[in-house]
């Protein structure tokens, strides 16, 4: 490999030399070529090279006899003065804790950061100092320490007990962009793997027993898939968007429970108490709800508006005044159900078995009853109900 090497003397001409062996070999060749006693090698930015492996193809190198680095292309001013990177030591008072470092540490690694702008030029920001001459920075010292160490050696090292989110917030505040990415990855890797395993009956019963009776239990979005929750008192519990697929909820008390958008597909709710239940837009496709009680004597009506009830078996259920507006009951079994005063407007009842049902005062306006079975219906339908 060939490298252009010049000395920091304005009248000297550049020389091309072959680099091989060790750094000592390079200094020896440079000494012979340039007629000097070369002792130090710098890169084009004034960085001292102490290992020949750091040299890359086409690098422009500068050699000298030991004097400070001066770029021959400048007016003879020191490189540190041109870049504004002073190497003088300074002390920071960060939230009452003192840190001693060099100006170059705060400036060189992240030259566009807030810290670099604060200390690149002396007194450029008018930084306030305490009685000991330390520069005052009103931030958390425990979160600042990992940032300072990162600027020193380029490695993210955080002691045990230090919250990475706090360090991340400080890195964002000071504008240490390269550190932000490291922290985001570290935080992601430190998070425990998401546990999607279903909650068992034993776990849930323990949870119920530890909760005061009058407390509103929030089970929103939890996974109970396949769990046996039969005969449990689940009144007023919020199961919104919970996964209750293939659950056994037979004889359970779900009075006034919130099952909005919950997944009840394939579940068994036979003989469950569903007085005043909220099942808006829930998915109960293929579920069994035989002999359920939706009828609340106090007048609170169960709401199943927009629910997916395809193929459900609700035979013999008490559903007086139930709201099934725009619900899908295609191929459902509603034999011998009490649907008196029910709202079935816009409901899909295609191929639904409604034989033996009480539909007195039911609202069937706009419902789809194509292929539905009405034989032995207790109350005949009237044309004014506008079914399709």
C-alpha positions, 0 to 999 in steps of 0.5 A: 500500500502507498500513502502520501506522507507530509511533514508539518512544515510549509516548505516541505514537499509531499512524499509517497512511501510504501508502508509495511511492518510496524509503526517503527518501520514507517517512522524509519522510512519517513525519517530517511525520506524526509531527512528528519528524525520522525517520532510521531504520525498523525492522520489528516484530522490531527489524530495521533496514530499508535498502531499501523493497523489504523492506517487505510488506503489513500490516507494523508499522514503527517509526521513530526519530530515531537512538536504539536500537530500543525496542519501545513494547509492552515495559517500555522494555528494548532489543529485543536484551535481550528476545530474548537476542541480544547483538551483542557480539563474541566469540572461539571456539577451535574445535579450536585455531583461533580464530574471531571473530564476534558473538553475534547471528550464532550465535543469530539464524539458527538460534535452536533450534540448539545454538550458539544455546543455548550463546551466547544468554544470557551464561554460560548454559551455563558455557562454558569459556574458554582463557587468551585468553578464547576459548570452547573448542569441541572440534570440527573447525575446517575443518568448522566454518568453512563452518557459521559462514559459513553463519550469517553470510550464509546461503550454503553455501560450502565450499572445495576439499578439504573433505569435505562429509560432515564438514561435514554431521556438524558441522551435525547436531552443532550442530543447524543444521537449514536447513544439513543439507538444503543439504548433503544436496543438495550431497552427492547432486549431487557423487556421480558417476553410477552406471555400469551399463555391462557389464564387458568381457573386456579389463577383466576379464582385466586385473583377473584378471592383477593379482590373486594366484592364491590371492586370493578374487576378489569379483565380487559384483553386477557386470555382465558382461552379454553379455561373452565370458568363454569359456575363462577360469580363473574358479575360486573367484570369487564371482559372487553376484548378478552379471549374467551374462546372455547371456555366453559362458562356453563351456569356462570353468573355474568350479570351486567358483565361487559363482553364487548368485542370479546371472543366467545367462539366455541364456548359453552354458556349453557344456563348462564345468567346473562341479565343485562350483559353487554355483548356488542360486536362480540364473536360467539360463533358456534357457541352454546347458549342453551337455557340462558337467562337474558331477562332482567326483572328490573328492566335492564336489557341485554345488548348483543347489537352487532354480535356474530352469533352464527350457528349458535344454539340458544334453544330455550333461552329467556330473551325478553327485550333483548337487543339483537339489532344488526346481529348475525344469527345465520343458521342459529338455533333459537327454538322455543326462545322467548323473544318478546319485545326483542329488537331484531331490526336488520338482523340476519336470521337466514336459515335460523330455527325460530320454531316455537318462539314467542315474537310478540311485539318483536321488531323485525323491520329490515331483518333477513328471514330467508329460509328461516323456520317459523313453524309452531311459532306462538305469535304469528308475524304480521306484515307490518313487521316488514320482514324480508 
